[in-house]
Amino acid sequence: MGTVERITLFNIPNEEHRAQLVEEYKQLVKTAVKDGKPYITNVSFGPAIPDPRSQGYNFGVKTTFATMEDLKFYDIECPAHQTLKAFVGGKKEGDILTVIFENAA
């Protein structure tokens, strides 16, 4: 089984809020732990490069986990992720797009 990848796209209209979201993700990288240990394999994030194919989404995140269990912990229980979700809730416009897949490479 390959790693589990989670791609999330946001529309954060305010440029200052996008910059703040970068800082929130930097904090998440430092504080996300499970059983006292870091459990996220990799996180890539940042404001999108303007492109007509973006369909209004202007911030992207790719999060990598070793197992589906780790991803479920992230989605449901991780305090660091809950803090990030609370921040995004008042800043986003429209729906968040999330795709989860097992890396077949």
Secondary structure as GFF3:
##gff-version 3
##sequence-region A 1 105
A	DSSP	beta_strand	4	10	.	.	.	ID=ss1
A	DSSP	alpha_helix	15	31	.	.	.	ID=ss2
A	DSSP	beta_strand	33	34	.	.	.	ID=ss3
A	DSSP	beta_strand	37	38	.	.	.	ID=ss4
A	DSSP	beta_strand	40	47	.	.	.	ID=ss5
A	DSSP	three_ten_helix	52	54	.	.	.	ID=ss6
A	DSSP	beta_strand	59	65	.	.	.	ID=ss7
A	DSSP	alpha_helix	68	76	.	.	.	ID=ss8
A	DSSP	alpha_helix	79	89	.	.	.	ID=ss9
A	DSSP	beta_strand	97	102	.	.	.	ID=ss10
###
